[in-house]
Amino acid sequence: MARRITVLNQKGGVGKTTTAVNLAVALAQRGQRVLLLDLDAQRNASQSVGIIEPLTDNCTDALIFQGHFAPHKGVLVPTLDVVPASVKQGLVEMQLIGHIAAAPRKLRRALDVVAVNYDYVVADLGPTLGLTALTAVLGCPELLVPLELGHEAAVGAVTLQQWLNDVRIDHDPDVHIMGILPTFADDVATTPRDVLSLVRSSFAPGLVFNTVIHSAEIIKASFKKGTPVVLTDPRSRAAAEYQSLTQEVIDRGIH
């Protein structure tokens, strides 16, 4: 059965999509069967793997509400399938409100049918802790949290922890943070280094990944090309960092 991972942070611009896409591709490079889900209305994950105008019945809203599963197969890497976000993804939150009783578990039920065909499911989510986020984490209960090394990092982490505690109590005690990923590190500025030390001391030992993602223009450039950095420049520092993260994610699934 597939490991199901949601890349989650209620703050925008922390590297969620970059992390989700590079992780999914790097896993597929290692021969793992991977399903990437784009649950973000901005559709950045879809575009960053080259899917610009997906068909309506191939999208995540069709998977959630109709159980219709028709992924784009072999995207960039032979073992990577992608269910992109549709142009109507922004309406999903309202549609979930209209199905409030059953809404939280709709994605989980849909994935229960297809996850047997995969080793990993990776869900990319927008900056929200609304019903879409709840639906995502109940379907993919291992949470990977990118955390920008800025002044507000600790505050955002506390908010997320409080929300997660409510989810565990009200819905599913198995939802948990698999790892926290420091992002936007800087070798020169002192603030990211200070915040990194604070983050490592604020969470349980081992919860924060050893891997740290540094700021890099090549990451932005690869996004514009519709190909993640682990493919566009595999010898770069950024690619090496995402490959390191991928190994840590794999290792955390070994019991």
Solvent accessible surface area in square Angstrom, and as a share of the most:
residue,aa,sasa,rsa
1,M,167,0.75
2,A,9,0.07
3,R,41,0.15
4,R,28,0.10
5,I,0,0.00
6,T,0,0.00
7,V,0,0.00
8,L,0,0.00
9,N,5,0.03
10,Q,43,0.19
11,K,83,0.35
12,G,37,0.35
13,G,62,0.60
14,V,1,0.01
15,G,17,0.17
16,K,13,0.05
17,T,23,0.13
18,T,38,0.22
19,T,0,0.00
20,A,0,0.00
21,V,3,0.01
22,N,4,0.02
23,L,0,0.00
24,A,0,0.00
25,V,0,0.00
26,A,0,0.00
27,L,0,0.00
28,A,4,0.03
29,Q,77,0.34
30,R,94,0.34
31,G,51,0.49
32,Q,54,0.24
33,R,104,0.38
34,V,0,0.00
35,L,0,0.00
36,L,1,0.00
37,L,0,0.00
38,D,0,0.00
39,L,5,0.03
40,D,10,0.05
41,A,55,0.42
42,Q,108,0.48
43,R,36,0.13
44,N,43,0.22
45,A,0,0.00
46,S,0,0.00
47,Q,55,0.25
48,S,6,0.04
49,V,4,0.02
50,G,44,0.42
51,I,16,0.08
52,I,103,0.52
53,E,150,0.67
54,P,20,0.13
55,L,122,0.61
56,T,93,0.54
57,D,72,0.37
58,N,23,0.12
59,C,0,0.00
60,T,0,0.00
61,D,18,0.09
62,A,4,0.03
63,L,1,0.01
64,I,7,0.04
65,F,44,0.18
66,Q,138,0.61
67,G,48,0.47
68,H,74,0.33
69,F,52,0.22
70,A,32,0.25
71,P,16,0.10
72,H,50,0.23
73,K,147,0.62
74,G,36,0.35
75,V,19,0.11
76,L,76,0.38
77,V,15,0.08
78,P,119,0.75
79,T,47,0.27
80,L,0,0.00
81,D,15,0.08
82,V,0,0.00
83,V,2,0.01
84,P,0,0.00
85,A,0,0.00
86,S,4,0.02
87,V,115,0.66
88,K,116,0.49
89,Q,6,0.03
90,G,50,0.48
91,L,103,0.51
92,V,1,0.00
93,E,55,0.25
94,M,127,0.57
95,Q,78,0.35
96,L,0,0.00
97,I,88,0.45
98,G,63,0.61
99,H,90,0.40
100,I,105,0.53
101,A,102,0.79
102,A,44,0.34
103,A,0,0.00
104,P,12,0.07
105,R,74,0.27
106,K,39,0.17
107,L,0,0.00
108,R,58,0.21
109,R,132,0.48
110,A,12,0.09
111,L,0,0.00
112,D,76,0.39
113,V,113,0.65
114,V,13,0.08
115,A,0,0.00
116,V,93,0.53
117,N,84,0.43
118,Y,12,0.05
119,D,44,0.23
120,Y,13,0.05
121,V,0,0.00
122,V,0,0.00
123,A,0,0.00
124,D,0,0.00
125,L,1,0.00
126,G,5,0.05
127,P,59,0.37
128,T,42,0.24
129,L,41,0.20
130,G,27,0.26
131,L,26,0.13
132,T,12,0.07
133,A,0,0.00
134,L,21,0.10
135,T,2,0.01
136,A,0,0.00
137,V,0,0.00
138,L,2,0.01
139,G,0,0.00
140,C,0,0.00
141,P,32,0.20
142,E,25,0.11
143,L,0,0.00
144,L,0,0.00
145,V,3,0.02
146,P,0,0.00
147,L,6,0.03
148,E,52,0.24
149,L,6,0.03
150,G,21,0.20
151,H,158,0.70
152,E,115,0.51
153,A,7,0.05
154,A,38,0.29
155,V,104,0.60
156,G,19,0.18
157,A,8,0.06
158,V,83,0.48
159,T,58,0.34
160,L,4,0.02
161,Q,53,0.23
162,Q,110,0.49
163,W,41,0.14
164,L,0,0.00
165,N,69,0.35
166,D,82,0.43
167,V,5,0.03
168,R,74,0.27
169,I,141,0.72
170,D,100,0.52
171,H,60,0.27
172,D,15,0.08
173,P,105,0.66
174,D,99,0.51
175,V,0,0.00
176,H,75,0.33
177,I,16,0.08
178,M,13,0.06
179,G,0,0.00
180,I,3,0.01
181,L,0,0.00
182,P,1,0.00
183,T,3,0.01
184,F,79,0.33
185,A,8,0.06
186,D,56,0.29
187,D,90,0.47
188,V,128,0.74
189,A,42,0.33
190,T,83,0.48
191,T,44,0.26
192,P,15,0.09
193,R,114,0.42
194,D,96,0.50
195,V,14,0.08
196,L,36,0.18
197,S,73,0.47
198,L,92,0.46
199,V,3,0.01
200,R,91,0.33
201,S,90,0.58
202,S,67,0.43
203,F,31,0.13
204,A,65,0.50
205,P,139,0.87
206,G,57,0.55
207,L,37,0.18
208,V,11,0.06
209,F,0,0.00
210,N,124,0.64
211,T,10,0.06
212,V,22,0.13
213,I,6,0.03
214,H,33,0.15
215,S,66,0.42
216,A,36,0.28
217,E,130,0.58
218,I,52,0.27
219,I,24,0.12
220,K,119,0.51
221,A,43,0.34
222,S,4,0.03
223,F,81,0.34
224,K,171,0.73
225,K,146,0.62
226,G,11,0.10
227,T,31,0.18
228,P,6,0.04
229,V,0,0.00
230,V,1,0.00
231,L,56,0.28
232,T,48,0.28
233,D,48,0.25
234,P,86,0.54
235,R,232,0.85
236,S,18,0.12
237,R,129,0.47
238,A,3,0.02
239,A,1,0.00
240,A,58,0.45
241,E,20,0.09
242,Y,3,0.01
243,Q,53,0.24
244,S,52,0.33
245,L,0,0.00
246,T,0,0.00
247,Q,75,0.34
248,E,27,0.12
249,V,0,0.00
250,I,36,0.18
251,D,69,0.36
252,R,67,0.24
253,G,24,0.23
254,I,123,0.62
255,H,213,0.95
